[in-house]
Amino acid sequence: MKVPYISSLSISQALRYSMASAQSQLASAEREVSTGRLDDIGLTLGHQTGKFISLKGDMQRLETLIDTNGLASSRMKVSQSAISQIVSRTEDILSSTASGVGLDADQSVLASVAKTALADITAILNTSHNGDYIFSGVNSDAPPITDYETGPAKAAFDTAFSTFFGFSKDDAAAQAIDAATMGTFLDTVVEPQFLGTGWATNVSAAADDAILSRITLTQSVTTSVSANEDGFRQAVMASVITVELFSGNLGEQARSAVASKTRQLAGSAVGNLANLQGRVGLLEQQVTSANERLEAQIDILGEHANSLEAVDPYEASTRLTSLITQIETSYALTARIQKLSLMRFVS
């Protein structure tokens, strides 16, 4: 009968390999206990790993939409504030022209009010937010409105006046301009410069197309306002004709016609800007509602993802304790085996 060969070294090495494996499992178990999640998703879930990754990808896309919606909401809030300021400046012009215009003193007051309003309206329309000009439409990298005094609009106005009347607004002959003639000039010559094609040529670099933002996976809305809106044009024109013609040498009849046109333009501008604020407010509400839906979807997807990667804390703690015990036992056995010696046995 042959006696099988038994080596204490082979037993020791087997225990060492077993202990190394247990230590690796111990590190994984410790992470699972501390995080409450699977340490190796692919190893544990197997064929369901693809489902988990898909859920996480969907959640990231929805979270990205919420982030971009935050930027859109911020842009619209700034737009609302800016429009309110323009309405206030336009109302200043409206209220100033509602008083009499016959006194010479009134001319300088009206011109000063309108000049301040024009400068403010220009600055407000050129407001930038997060590096973008909010009233430039899709051309958000360029300021939408050129300065009236230094831009082509003033030169175009002065040329139009001289061409139509045959003299400048500061000429003594301007005193003889009657209301009907001034009204014709404003309606047929000046109005196209601001409410027609002249606006894009001399005043505005903004695009008509507003920024289109995707607020959900299936819904897109415009989230900006263009400086080419009628309300802005009317406010600028009301300011310009008051600045230019109340600082000239016009007679009372002509000034009355200018004041009447200014009131008409400013009143229309205030109404149109109020409607614009309502549109922006509706868009803000749509973005808010979209965020609420996105957050609800993220919660649902998160629950599904958590159900796949979550670990049972009791089972994980039990397994951790078992591994610690196994390793301690392996250490003890290894120490005892290493003490085995044939010399000690025969002695």
C-alpha positions as CSV (number, residue, x, y, z in Angstrom):
1,M,0.0,0.0,0.0
2,K,1.4,3.4,-1.1
3,V,1.2,6.3,1.4
4,P,0.1,9.5,-0.3
5,Y,2.5,12.4,-0.2
6,I,1.4,15.3,2.0
7,S,3.2,18.7,2.0
8,S,2.7,21.3,4.7
9,L,3.9,23.9,2.2
10,S,1.1,23.1,-0.3
11,I,-1.4,23.4,2.5
12,S,0.1,26.7,3.5
13,Q,0.1,28.0,0.0
14,A,-3.6,27.0,-0.5
15,L,-4.5,28.9,2.6
16,R,-2.5,31.9,1.5
17,Y,-4.4,32.0,-1.9
18,S,-7.7,31.6,-0.1
19,M,-6.8,34.4,2.3
20,A,-5.8,36.7,-0.6
21,S,-9.2,36.1,-2.3
22,A,-11.0,36.7,1.0
23,Q,-9.1,40.0,1.5
24,S,-10.2,41.2,-2.0
25,Q,-13.8,40.3,-1.2
26,L,-13.4,42.0,2.2
27,A,-12.4,45.3,0.5
28,S,-15.4,45.0,-1.8
29,A,-17.8,44.2,1.0
30,E,-16.5,47.1,3.1
31,R,-17.3,49.5,0.2
32,E,-20.7,48.0,-0.3
33,V,-21.5,48.4,3.5
34,S,-20.3,52.0,3.5
35,T,-22.0,53.1,0.2
36,G,-25.1,50.8,0.2
37,R,-24.4,50.1,-3.4
38,L,-22.9,47.2,-5.4
39,D,-19.1,47.5,-5.7
40,D,-18.9,45.8,-9.1
41,I,-22.1,46.4,-11.1
42,G,-21.1,44.3,-14.1
43,L,-20.0,41.3,-12.0
44,T,-23.1,41.2,-9.9
45,L,-25.9,42.3,-12.3
46,G,-24.6,40.4,-15.4
47,H,-27.1,40.8,-18.3
48,Q,-28.9,43.5,-16.4
49,T,-25.9,45.8,-16.5
50,G,-27.0,47.3,-19.8
51,K,-30.4,48.2,-18.3
52,F,-28.7,49.9,-15.4
53,I,-26.4,51.9,-17.7
54,S,-29.3,52.9,-19.9
55,L,-31.2,54.2,-16.8
56,K,-28.2,56.2,-15.7
57,G,-27.8,57.7,-19.2
58,D,-31.4,58.7,-19.3
59,M,-31.1,60.4,-15.9
60,Q,-28.0,62.3,-17.1
61,R,-29.8,63.6,-20.2
62,L,-32.7,64.8,-18.0
63,E,-30.4,66.5,-15.5
64,T,-28.7,68.2,-18.4
65,L,-32.0,69.5,-19.6
66,I,-32.7,70.9,-16.1
67,D,-29.4,72.7,-16.1
68,T,-30.0,74.3,-19.5
69,N,-33.5,75.2,-18.5
70,G,-32.0,77.0,-15.5
71,L,-30.0,79.1,-17.9
72,A,-33.1,79.8,-20.0
73,S,-35.1,80.8,-16.9
74,S,-32.3,83.1,-15.8
75,R,-32.2,84.7,-19.2
76,M,-36.0,85.3,-19.3
77,K,-36.0,86.8,-15.8
78,V,-33.4,89.3,-16.9
79,S,-35.5,90.0,-20.0
80,Q,-38.6,90.6,-17.8
81,S,-36.7,93.1,-15.7
82,A,-35.2,94.9,-18.7
83,I,-38.6,95.2,-20.4
84,S,-40.1,96.6,-17.2
85,Q,-37.4,99.3,-17.2
86,I,-38.0,100.2,-20.8
87,V,-41.7,100.5,-20.1
88,S,-40.9,102.9,-17.2
89,R,-38.7,105.0,-19.5
90,T,-41.4,105.1,-22.2
91,E,-44.0,106.1,-19.7
92,D,-41.7,109.0,-18.7
93,I,-41.9,110.2,-22.3
94,L,-45.6,109.7,-22.4
95,S,-46.3,111.6,-19.3
96,S,-44.0,114.5,-20.3
97,T,-45.7,115.0,-23.7
98,A,-49.1,114.9,-22.0
99,S,-48.5,118.4,-20.7
100,G,-48.6,121.5,-22.9
101,V,-45.9,122.1,-25.5
102,G,-46.4,125.7,-26.3
103,L,-43.9,127.2,-23.9
104,D,-40.3,127.4,-25.0
105,A,-39.2,126.0,-21.6
106,D,-41.2,122.9,-22.3
107,Q,-39.2,122.1,-25.4
108,S,-35.9,121.7,-23.5
109,V,-37.6,119.7,-20.7
110,L,-39.2,117.3,-23.2
111,A,-36.0,117.0,-25.2
112,S,-34.0,116.3,-22.0
113,V,-36.4,113.6,-20.8
114,A,-36.5,111.9,-24.2
115,K,-32.7,112.0,-24.5
116,T,-32.2,110.3,-21.1
117,A,-34.9,107.8,-22.0
118,L,-33.3,107.0,-25.4
119,A,-29.9,106.5,-23.8
120,D,-31.4,104.2,-21.1
121,I,-33.4,102.2,-23.6
122,T,-30.4,101.7,-25.8
123,A,-28.3,100.5,-22.8
124,I,-31.1,98.2,-21.6
125,L,-31.5,96.6,-25.0
126,N,-27.8,96.0,-25.1
127,T,-27.9,94.1,-21.7
128,S,-25.8,91.0,-21.6
129,H,-26.2,87.9,-19.4
130,N,-23.7,85.1,-19.1
131,G,-21.8,86.5,-22.0
132,D,-24.8,86.7,-24.4
133,Y,-26.8,89.8,-25.4
134,I,-30.3,88.8,-24.4
135,F,-32.1,90.9,-27.0
136,S,-30.0,90.0,-30.0
137,G,-32.0,86.8,-30.8
138,V,-29.8,84.1,-32.3
139,N,-27.1,86.7,-32.9
140,S,-26.4,86.7,-29.2
141,D,-22.7,87.5,-29.6
142,A,-23.3,91.1,-30.9
143,P,-25.0,94.0,-29.2
144,P,-28.4,94.6,-30.9
145,I,-28.7,98.4,-30.8
146,T,-26.2,101.0,-32.1
147,D,-25.9,104.3,-30.3
148,Y,-28.2,106.8,-31.9
149,E,-25.9,109.8,-31.6
150,T,-22.8,108.1,-33.1
151,G,-24.6,105.6,-35.4
152,P,-26.1,106.0,-38.8
153,A,-29.7,106.5,-37.5
154,K,-29.1,110.2,-36.6
155,A,-27.4,111.0,-39.9
156,A,-30.3,109.3,-41.7
157,F,-32.9,111.4,-39.7
158,D,-31.1,114.7,-40.4
159,T,-30.8,113.9,-44.1
160,A,-34.4,112.9,-44.3
161,F,-35.5,116.1,-42.7
162,S,-33.4,118.3,-45.0
163,T,-34.5,116.4,-48.0
164,F,-38.2,116.6,-47.2
165,F,-38.4,120.2,-46.0
166,G,-35.5,121.7,-47.9
167,F,-33.8,123.1,-44.8
168,S,-32.5,121.8,-41.4
169,K,-34.6,121.6,-38.3
170,D,-32.6,124.4,-36.8
171,D,-33.3,126.8,-39.6
172,A,-35.6,129.7,-39.0
173,A,-37.8,128.5,-41.8
174,A,-38.7,125.5,-39.5
175,Q,-41.0,127.9,-37.6
176,A,-43.5,127.9,-40.5
177,I,-44.0,124.1,-40.7
178,D,-47.6,123.3,-40.0
179,A,-49.1,120.3,-38.2
180,A,-50.3,118.5,-41.3
181,T,-47.0,118.7,-43.1
182,M,-45.1,117.5,-40.0
183,G,-47.6,114.7,-39.6
184,T,-46.9,113.6,-43.2
185,F,-43.2,113.7,-42.6
186,L,-43.4,111.6,-39.5
187,D,-45.8,109.0,-41.0
188,T,-44.2,108.6,-44.4
189,V,-40.5,109.4,-43.9
190,V,-39.5,108.9,-40.3
191,E,-41.7,105.9,-39.4
192,P,-40.2,103.6,-42.1
193,Q,-36.7,104.4,-40.6
194,F,-37.8,102.8,-37.3
195,L,-40.9,100.7,-37.8
196,G,-39.9,99.6,-41.4
197,T,-36.7,98.5,-43.2
198,G,-34.6,101.3,-41.9
199,W,-34.6,99.7,-38.4
200,A,-32.4,96.9,-39.6
201,T,-30.3,99.2,-41.7
202,N,-29.5,102.0,-39.2
203,V,-30.5,100.9,-35.7
204,S,-30.6,97.1,-35.0
205,A,-28.2,94.3,-35.5
206,A,-30.5,91.8,-33.7
207,A,-32.0,88.8,-35.5
208,D,-35.7,88.3,-35.7
209,D,-35.3,84.7,-34.8
210,A,-35.3,84.1,-31.0
211,I,-33.3,81.4,-29.3
212,L,-35.0,78.0,-29.4
213,S,-34.4,75.8,-26.3
214,R,-35.3,72.2,-25.8
215,I,-36.9,72.1,-22.4
216,T,-37.9,68.4,-22.4
217,L,-37.0,65.5,-24.6
218,T,-40.0,66.3,-26.8
219,Q,-40.7,70.0,-26.3
220,S,-38.9,73.1,-27.5
221,V,-39.8,76.8,-26.9
222,T,-38.3,80.2,-27.6
223,T,-36.5,81.5,-24.6
224,S,-35.3,84.9,-25.7
225,V,-36.7,88.2,-27.0
226,S,-35.5,90.1,-30.0
227,A,-34.9,93.9,-30.0
228,N,-36.8,93.9,-33.2
229,E,-40.2,93.6,-31.4
230,D,-42.6,96.4,-32.3
231,G,-42.7,97.7,-28.7
232,F,-39.0,98.4,-28.7
233,R,-39.1,100.1,-32.1
234,Q,-42.0,102.3,-31.1
235,A,-40.2,103.3,-27.8
236,V,-37.0,104.2,-29.7
237,M,-38.9,106.2,-32.3
238,A,-40.9,108.1,-29.7
239,S,-37.6,109.0,-28.0
240,V,-35.9,110.1,-31.2
241,I,-38.5,112.3,-32.6
242,T,-38.9,114.1,-29.3
243,V,-35.1,114.6,-28.9
244,E,-34.7,115.8,-32.5
245,L,-37.7,117.9,-33.1
246,F,-38.1,119.5,-29.7
247,S,-34.5,120.6,-29.8
248,G,-35.0,122.2,-33.2
249,N,-36.6,125.5,-34.3
250,L,-40.1,124.2,-34.8
251,G,-43.2,126.3,-34.3
252,E,-46.0,125.4,-32.0
253,Q,-48.2,123.7,-34.6
254,A,-45.3,121.4,-35.6
255,R,-44.5,120.7,-32.0
256,S,-48.1,119.8,-31.3
257,A,-48.0,117.3,-34.2
258,V,-44.7,115.8,-32.9
259,A,-46.2,115.5,-29.3
260,S,-49.3,113.8,-30.7
261,K,-47.2,111.3,-32.6
262,T,-45.0,110.7,-29.6
263,R,-48.0,110.0,-27.4
264,Q,-49.3,107.6,-30.0
265,L,-46.0,105.8,-30.3
266,A,-45.3,105.7,-26.5
267,G,-48.8,104.4,-25.7
268,S,-48.6,101.7,-28.3
269,A,-45.1,100.8,-27.1
270,V,-46.3,100.4,-23.5
271,G,-49.2,98.2,-24.6
272,N,-47.0,96.0,-26.9
273,L,-44.3,95.7,-24.2
274,A,-47.0,94.6,-21.7
275,N,-48.1,91.9,-24.1
276,L,-44.5,90.9,-24.6
277,Q,-44.0,90.5,-20.8
278,G,-47.1,88.3,-20.8
279,R,-45.5,86.1,-23.5
280,V,-42.3,85.9,-21.6
281,G,-44.1,85.0,-18.4
282,L,-46.0,82.2,-20.2
283,L,-42.6,80.8,-21.4
284,E,-41.2,81.0,-17.9
285,Q,-44.2,79.0,-16.7
286,Q,-43.6,76.4,-19.4
287,V,-40.0,76.0,-18.4
288,T,-41.0,75.7,-14.7
289,S,-43.6,73.0,-15.5
290,A,-41.1,71.2,-17.7
291,N,-38.5,71.1,-14.9
292,E,-41.2,69.7,-12.5
293,R,-41.9,66.9,-15.0
294,L,-38.2,66.2,-15.6
295,E,-37.6,66.0,-11.9
296,A,-40.5,63.5,-11.5
297,Q,-39.0,61.4,-14.3
298,I,-35.6,61.5,-12.7
299,D,-37.1,60.3,-9.4
300,I,-38.8,57.3,-11.2
301,L,-35.6,56.4,-13.1
302,G,-33.6,56.8,-9.9
303,E,-35.8,54.4,-8.1
304,H,-35.4,51.7,-10.8
305,A,-31.6,52.3,-10.9
306,N,-31.3,52.1,-7.1
307,S,-33.3,48.9,-7.0
308,L,-30.7,47.3,-9.3
309,E,-27.5,48.6,-7.5
310,A,-28.7,48.7,-3.9
311,V,-27.5,46.1,-1.5
312,D,-29.2,44.6,1.5
313,P,-27.4,46.2,4.4
314,Y,-28.1,43.3,6.7
315,E,-26.8,40.7,4.2
316,A,-23.7,42.9,3.4
317,S,-22.9,43.3,7.1
318,T,-23.2,39.6,7.6
319,R,-21.0,38.8,4.7
320,L,-18.4,41.3,5.9
321,T,-18.4,39.8,9.3
322,S,-18.1,36.3,7.8
323,L,-15.1,37.4,5.6
324,I,-13.4,38.9,8.6
325,T,-13.8,35.7,10.6
326,Q,-12.6,33.6,7.6
327,I,-9.5,35.7,7.2
328,E,-8.7,35.6,10.9
329,T,-9.1,31.8,10.9
330,S,-6.9,31.6,7.8
331,Y,-4.2,33.6,9.6
332,A,-4.4,31.3,12.6
333,L,-4.2,28.1,10.5
334,T,-1.3,29.4,8.5
335,A,0.6,30.2,11.7
336,R,0.0,26.7,13.0
337,I,1.0,25.0,9.8
338,Q,4.2,27.0,9.5
339,K,5.1,25.7,13.0
340,L,4.9,22.0,11.7
341,S,8.3,20.4,11.5
342,L,9.4,16.8,11.0
343,M,12.3,17.3,13.4
344,R,9.8,18.4,16.0
345,F,7.6,15.4,15.3
346,V,10.4,12.8,15.6
347,S,11.8,14.5,18.6
